[in-house]
Amino acid sequence: MIKIIDTTNDFINYYLENCCKKNGYIIWDEFYGKRYDKFYKKIIEDLKKQNINIKELFNLNELDLIKNLKNFYEISKNFINSTKIVENKIKKFIDFDKDIKIFIYLGFNIYAGWATFFDMNFVIIFDLLKIKELKWTTLNKTLGLLSHEISHIIHMNLRGDIENFEENEESHFLLYTEGFAQWFGEKLVNENIWYPFNEGDLNWCQKNVDFLKKEFLYRIEKNLKTYDFFGDWFDIKGVRMTGYFLGYNFIKFLEKFLDFNSIVKLKDEEIKYYLVIFLKEAEDVR
C-alpha cells in the first residue's frame, strides 16, 4: 500500500560528485528534474505559485545542506522504520485500500510534510532539510509527522472532495483538518505524539487553551487572518503551530456527540457551527 521513494543516498552521492564542478542549484535541478520529473514539476509549480525565487532559496539553504549531509541518512532511516509501523497500524484500524507514495527528498526548507494528490496517486512529500531545521529527526518525531500526513490522506479520501480539501484555506477548515490529522494520527500509533511541540510549548498550550479559543473566535468573527496559528513561520506568543493543538481539542469535542463517519464528512457550514460552540466554551480571558 505504501511505496517509499527515498532519494537521500542517491542525491547526496550526486551532489558530492558534482559540487566542485557546478552550481548547487544546477546539481539539484539536474538530479530531480531528470530522475523524478513528476515530483520535480509538482514541487516547482507549488513554489512558483508562492512567488518564490527558487534559485535564490536553494542558495540560501545550501550551506545547511552541506553541513548536515551525514544527518540526513539517519532521518531517512527513521522515516522508513516509521512507515513500517504506521502501515501495520492502518491495516488493523481502518479499511483503506488506496496506494500512497512517499517521496523523501532534500530541497528548499519550505514545508516538512505535504499530503497531496497528483498523477492519480495519493502522495506525501517530505523535505529532510526542513525536518532537520525543525528538529523532528528522531524515530518518535518522524512517526508523529508521518502519521499526521497519512491521516490527511485518509481524511481526503473518505471525504471524497480532494480539490476542495487541498485548496480550502479558510480558518475553520484548516483548524478542522489539522485537528483531525493530529487526532487520527494518535489513533494510528496508539499514542499522542505531539511532534510539532517541545514539552514547554505543549504545557503552554494546555494552560492557555481558553486564551487560544477566545483568540481564534475573535479572529474568525472579525474576519481576521489566523495564519499565525498554523505553520512554523509564525507564532502565538512565541509558540508555533498552536492551531494543531486547538484543532485536536476541537475534534475531541466533536467526538462527544458525533460518530467517526459524521466527523470525517462534516460539511462546511456544520464545521463553522460546531466550531463556534467549541470556541465559546472558553472563559472570557482575551
N, C-alpha and C positions, 0 to 999 in steps of 0.2 A: 504493500500500500504506500509506504514512504520510500522514495528514491532520493538518496543523497548525492548531490554533485558538489564535491569538495575540491575547490581549485587551489587550496592553500599551498600544497607542496609544489605543484607544477608552476604556479605563478612565482613563488619565491625563487625557484631554480632559474626560471626565465629572466627574472629581474636581475639576479646576481650575474648571470651570463652576459647581460647587455648594459648594465648600469654605467660602465666606463666608456661605452660607445655612443649611447643615445640618451636623449632627454627622458626623464622618468615617466612623464605623461605619455610619450610616444610608445614606450615599452608597455605601459598599461593598455593603451588603446589597441596596439597590435595584438597583444595576448588575448584580451577578452573579445575584441572585435572579430578576430579570425576563428577562435576556438569555441566561443559561446555567443554567437551573434544574436540569438533571440533574447537572451538575458541582457546582453550589452545594449541592445536597442531599447529595451524596456527601462533600464536604469538611466540611460542618456536622455530618453524622452521625458522622464519624470524630472530630472534635473533642469532640463530646458524649460519645462512648464513653470518651474520656480524661478526662472530668470537667473540661474546660477552660472557663473563663468567656470566651466568645467576644468579647463586647463589651470586656471589660477587656483582653484580649490585643491586640485591634486598637488600642485606645487607647494601649497601651504602645509599640506599634511605629509609630504614625502619624508621629511626628517623623522617624524614619529613612526612612519612605516619602517624605515631603515633601523631605527633604534630598537624596535620590538619584533624583529623578524623571528627570533627564536621562540618568543612567547606565543606566536600565532599557531604553532604546531600543537601546543598544549590545549589552547582554546578549541581548536578544530576537533581534537580528540574528545574533549568533553561534550561537544555537540553530537558527535557520533554515538557516544555512550548514552547521552540523554535521549536521543532518538529511539534507541532500542527500548529504553524504559517506557517512554510515552506510547510507543506503538503497541506494546503489550497491554498497557492500561486501556487504550482506546477499544481494543477488541473485547475486553471484558465489560466495558461500561456502556457503549453505545453502538448501535448498528450504523456503521459508517463505511461505505464500500467504495469511496472515491480515492483516486490516487493523489498523492501530494508530492510535489518535487521540492526539495530543499536545496537551495543554491547558496553555497558558502564562498564568499569572495573577499578580497581586500580592496577597499575603494576610497570613498570620499568623506567618510566620517559625518554622514548626514543622519542616517537612521540605523539603529541596531538591528531591528527586525521589521519586515514588511510583508504582511499577508495579502496576497492579491490573486487575481485570476487572469491569465492570458494564454494565448495559443492553445485554448481548450483545456487548460490544466490549472488546478489549484497549485499555487507556488508560494513558498516562503523564502525571502531573500535575506540573508544575514551578512552584515558587513563587520568583519572581525576588527577593523580599525576602530570603529565606533564602540564596539563591545569592549575593547581594551581600554579605551578612554573612560568609559563608564564604570570600569572595574567589575563587569559582570562576567568574570572569567572562570570562576570555579564551577565544578560539576553542579552544585546546588543552584547557582545563578543561571547557568545555561539551561538547566532543567526548567527553571521558572520561566525564563524567556521563551523557550520552545513550547511549553505547554500553553502559554498565553497566546502565542501566534497561531498554534494549531486550533485553539479554541475559537479564534476569529474565523478560521477556515470552516470549522464545523458549524458555527453560527451563520455564516454567509450561506452555506449550502442548505441548512434547514429552513432559513427564511425564504430562499429562492429569489431574492432580489439583489443579485450580485452588483449590478451597476450602481444602484442607489446606496448599497452598503459601502461601496468604495468611495463614492463621490460626496455623500452626505456629510458635511462638516458642521452641521448645526449643533449647538451646545448640548441640547438634551439628548441627541442621538449619539454624540461622542461619549457622553457620560454613561449612557446605557450600554453601548458596545464595548467600551473599555472595561466597564464594570463586569459585564458578562464574561469577558475573556479572563479576567482575574479570578472570578468566582468559579467558572467551569474548569479553568486550569488547575485550581485547587482540588477539584473533584478527580481530575485525571490522575494526579500524582498522589492523591490521598493525604496531602498536607498543604498548608498555606505557605507558599514560598513568595515572600514579598521582595522579589528580585530587584525592583527599582529603588528600594529604600535601604539605608543602613538602619541600625537599631534606634538611633536617636531620632531620625526622621519619622519612623513608624510610631514611636512613642509620642512625638509631637502631634501627629495626625489623630491619634487616639484621644489625646487630651483636648484637642481643638476641633473635634468633629462638628460641634454645634456652630462654631465660627465658620467652618468651611461650608456647611449647609446654608447658613444665612448669607454668606458672601455670594455663593453661586446663585441663590434665589434672587438676590438683589440684581445681579448682573443680567439674568435672563428676563426679569421683569422690566428692566431699563433698556433692554436690547443692547447690552454692552458685551464686549469681547470676553471670552473665557479662555483664551489660548494659554494663559499662564497656569492653568490647571493641568495642562497636557504637555507632553514632550519634555525634553531635558534642557531646552534652551532657556526656559523661563521658570519662575518660581512664585510661590505664595509665601511671603515672609521667610524667604530663604530655603523653603522646602520645595523640591521639584516633584512634578507628577502627582500632585495631590488628587487629581481627578480619578486616578486609578483606585485610590483608597475610597473616595467618596462614591464612585460608581459601584465598587464591590459592595458597599453597605446598602446602596440602592437596590441591588439585586437580592441581597439578603432580606431586605424589607419586602420585596415582591414575593419572595418565597413563602412568606407567612400565609398568603391567601391565594396564590396562583400556582398551578402545576407547571411542570417543566415546559411542556409544549406551548402553554399560554405565554410564559415569559419569553421564550425564544421568538415567538411570532407577533409580539406586540406591535400594533400599528402606531404610526407617528403620533396621532392625537392621543392615543392611550398612554404612550410613553410620557408625553407632556403632562397629562392628567395625574398619573401616579407620581411623577417626579415632584410636582408641586406639593402634593400631600406629604411626601417623604421629607422634602426640604423644610416644610413648615413645622415639622416636629421639633426643630431646633429652638432653643431658648433665644430670646432677643439679646444677642451678645454683640451685634455689629456696632 
